[in-house]
Structure formats: C-alpha cells, structure tokens
Amino acid sequence: MTNIRTVLAVNMKARRKDLNISQATLAEKIGTSPNYISKIEAEKQFPSVQMIENLANALECDSVDLFSIKKMKNDSLDSIQETLRNEIDDLVREKFKLIKEL
C-alpha cells in the first residue's frame, strides 16, 4: 500500500516538472512560501483541502489527479519503492539496535 503523502508529493513534483515551473513559482501562484512547497514534496507537510485545490489549479490539473497512482510515472513508482525499501531498512536497523540494548 502506498502512503497518500508519497503519492501527493510524487504527483505534485512530476506535474510541476511537466509544466517546467520551480517550487518558488508554484508557491507564488498560490500565495505561499517555497519552503512550504518543499515540505509537501518532501512529505513533511500535508496541505489543507483548500491548499490542495489551490495546488491543483496552479498545476492545471484536477485535485483528484494529485492523488492518483495511475497518474504516476514509472520512474516515480520506482522512487516510491526505493523510499519504502529505505524506510524498511531503517526500521530493521532500529529494531536490531533496540534488541542489542536489551
């Protein structure tokens, strides 16, 4: 199962790249900071419903498209798989560390 934050981040970044606009330009279009856009794309922040609508309008797509796995490109899916593998590796290392401390 794919995390909704990941799907949004990947689709948002891909759509922004398709339109050839920077995080700063996207932020300006919707009246927010480039740092906020960066946090969404890094999965550290999740936007409100209103912000999702603003993002979709600025990215010239439907808000539903931002959450569609079908819209994701193969390279984006590979990126998600790698992220998940890294998260699993981190969890395993963390658990082994806890076991060693016992």
Contact map, one row per residue, 1 for C-alpha under 8 A:
111000000000000000000000000000000000000000000000000000000000000000000000000000000000000000000000000000
111101100000000000000000000000000000000000000000000000000000000000000000000000000000000000000000000000
111111100000000000000000000000000000000000000000000000000000000000000000000000000000000000000000000000
011111110000000000000000000000000000000000000000000000000000000000100000000000000000000000000000000000
001111111000000000000000000000000000000100100100000000000000000000000000000000000000000000000000000000
011111111100000000000000000000000000000000100000000000000000000000000000000000010000000000000000000000
011111111110000000000000000000000000000000000000000000000000000001111001000000000000000000000000000000
000111111111000000000000000000000000000010000000000000000000000001100000000000000000000000000000000000
000011111111100000000000000000000000000111100000000000000000000000000000000000000000000000000000000000
000001111111110000000000000000000000000010000000000000000000000000000001000100000000000000000000000000
000000111111111000000000000000000000000000000000000000000000000011110011000000000000000000000000000000
000000011111111100000000000000000000000010000000000000000010000001000000000000000000000000000000000000
000000001111111110000000000000000000000010000000000000000000000000000000000000000000000000000000000000
000000000111111111000000000000000000000000000000000000000000000000000001000000000000000000000000000000
000000000011111111100000000000000000000000000000000000000010000000000000000000000000000000000000000000
000000000001111111111110010000000000000000000000000000000010000000000000000000000000000000000000000000
000000000000111111111100000000000000000000000000000000000000000000000000000000000000000000000000000000
000000000000011111111000000000000000000000000000000000000000000000000000000000000000000000000000000000
000000000000001111111000000000000000000000000000000000000010000000000000000000000000000000000000000000
000000000000000111111100000000000000000000000000000000000000000000000000000000000000000000000000000000
000000000000000111111110110000000000000000000000000000000000000000000000000000000000000000000000000000
000000000000000110011111110000000000000000000000000000000000000000000000000000000000000000000000000000
000000000000000100001111111000000100110000000000000000000000000000000000000000000000000000000000000000
000000000000000000000111111100001100000000000000000000000000000000000000000000000000000000000000000000
000000000000000000001111111110000100000000000000000000000000000000000000000000000000000000000000000000
000000000000000100001111111111000100100000000000000000100110000000000000000000000000000000000000000000
000000000000000000000011111111111101100000000000000000000000000000000000000000000000000000000000000000
000000000000000000000001111111111100000000000000000000000000000000000000000000000000000000000000000000
000000000000000000000000111111110000000000000000000000000100000000000000000000000000000000000000000000
000000000000000000000000011111110000000000000000000001100100000000000000000000000000000000000000000000
000000000000000000000000001111111000000000000000000000000000000000000000000000000000000000000000000000
000000000000000000000000001111111101100000000000000000000000000000000000000000000000000000000000000000
000000000000000000000001001100111111100000000000000000000000000000000000000000000000000000000000000000
000000000000000000000011111100011111110000000000000000000000000000000000000000000000000000000000000000
000000000000000000000000000000001111111000000000000000000000000000000000000000000000000000000000000000
000000000000000000000000001000011111111100001000000000000000000000000000000000000000000000000000000000
000000000000000000000010011000011111111110000000000000000000000000000000000000000000000000000000000000
000000000000000000000010000000000111111111000000000000000000000000000000000000000000000000000000000000
000000000000000000000000000000000011111111111000000000000000000000000000000000000000000000000000000000
000010001000000000000000000000000001111111111110000000000000000000000000000000000000000000000000000000
000000011101100000000000000000000000111111110000000000000000000000000000000000000000000000000000000000
000000001000000000000000000000000000011111111000000000000000000000000000000000000000000000000000000000
000011001000000000000000000000000000001111111100000000000000000000000000000000000000000000000000000000
000000000000000000000000000000000000001111111100000000000000000000000000000000000000000000000000000000
000000000000000000000000000000000001001101111110000000000000000000000000000000000000000000000000000000
000010000000000000000000000000000000000100111111000000000000000000000000000000000000000000000000000000
000000000000000000000000000000000000000100001111111100000000000000000000000000000000000000000000000000
000000000000000000000000000000000000000000000111111100000000000000000000000000000000000000000000000000
000000000000000000000000000000000000000000000011111110000000000000000000000000000000000000000000000000
000000000000000000000000000000000000000000000011111111000000000000000000000000000000000000000000000000
000000000000000000000000000000000000000000000011111111100000000000000000000000000000000000000000000000
000000000000000000000000000000000000000000000011111111110000001000000000000000000000000000000000000000
000000000000000000000000000000000000000000000000111111111000001000000000000000000000000000000000000000
000000000000000000000000000001000000000000000000011111111100000000000000000000000000000000000000000000
000000000000000000000000010001000000000000000000001111111110001000000000000000000000000000000000000000
000000000000000000000000000000000000000000000000000111111111111001000000000000000000000000000000000000
000000000000000000000000000000000000000000000000000011111111111000000000000000000000000000000000000000
000000000000000000000000010011000000000000000000000001111111100000000000000000000000000000000000000000
000000000001001100100000010000000000000000000000000000111111100000000000000000000000000000000000000000
000000000000000000000000000000000000000000000000000000011111110000000000000000000000000000000000000000
000000000000000000000000000000000000000000000000000000011111111011000000000000000000000000000000000000
000000000000000000000000000000000000000000000000000000011001111111000000000000000000000000000000000000
000000000000000000000000000000000000000000000000000110111000111111100000000000000000000000000000000000
000000000000000000000000000000000000000000000000000000000000011111110000000000000000000000000000000000
000000000010000000000000000000000000000000000000000000000000111111110010000000000000000000000000000000
000000110011000000000000000000000000000000000000000000010000111111110010000000000000000000000000000000
000100110010000000000000000000000000000000000000000000000000001111111000000000000000000000000000000000
000000100010000000000000000000000000000000000000000000000000000111111111000000000000000000000000000000
000000100000000000000000000000000000000000000000000000000000000000111111000000000000000000000000000000
000000000000000000000000000000000000000000000000000000000000000000011111100000000000000000000000000000
000000000010000000000000000000000000000000000000000000000000000011011111100000000000000000000000000000
000000100110010000000000000000000000000000000000000000000000000000011111110110000000000000000000000000
000000000000000000000000000000000000000000000000000000000000000000000111111110000000000000000000000000
000000000000000000000000000000000000000000000000000000000000000000000001111111000000000000000000000000
000000000000000000000000000000000000000000000000000000000000000000000000111111100000000000000000000000
000000000100000000000000000000000000000000000000000000000000000000000001111111110000000000000000000000
000000000000000000000000000000000000000000000000000000000000000000000001111111111000000000000000000000
000000000000000000000000000000000000000000000000000000000000000000000000011111111100000000000000000000
000000000000000000000000000000000000000000000000000000000000000000000000001111111110000000000000000000
000001000000000000000000000000000000000000000000000000000000000000000000000111111111000000000000000000
000000000000000000000000000000000000000000000000000000000000000000000000000011111111100000000000000000
000000000000000000000000000000000000000000000000000000000000000000000000000001111111110000000000000000
000000000000000000000000000000000000000000000000000000000000000000000000000000111111111000000000000000
000000000000000000000000000000000000000000000000000000000000000000000000000000011111111100000000000000
000000000000000000000000000000000000000000000000000000000000000000000000000000001111111110000000000000
000000000000000000000000000000000000000000000000000000000000000000000000000000000111111111000000000000
000000000000000000000000000000000000000000000000000000000000000000000000000000000011111111100000000000
000000000000000000000000000000000000000000000000000000000000000000000000000000000001111111110000000000
000000000000000000000000000000000000000000000000000000000000000000000000000000000000111111111000000000
000000000000000000000000000000000000000000000000000000000000000000000000000000000000011111111100000000
000000000000000000000000000000000000000000000000000000000000000000000000000000000000001111111110000000
000000000000000000000000000000000000000000000000000000000000000000000000000000000000000111111111000000
000000000000000000000000000000000000000000000000000000000000000000000000000000000000000011111111100000
000000000000000000000000000000000000000000000000000000000000000000000000000000000000000001111111110000
000000000000000000000000000000000000000000000000000000000000000000000000000000000000000000111111111000
000000000000000000000000000000000000000000000000000000000000000000000000000000000000000000011111111100
000000000000000000000000000000000000000000000000000000000000000000000000000000000000000000001111111110
000000000000000000000000000000000000000000000000000000000000000000000000000000000000000000000111111111
000000000000000000000000000000000000000000000000000000000000000000000000000000000000000000000011111111
000000000000000000000000000000000000000000000000000000000000000000000000000000000000000000000001111111
000000000000000000000000000000000000000000000000000000000000000000000000000000000000000000000000111111
000000000000000000000000000000000000000000000000000000000000000000000000000000000000000000000000011111
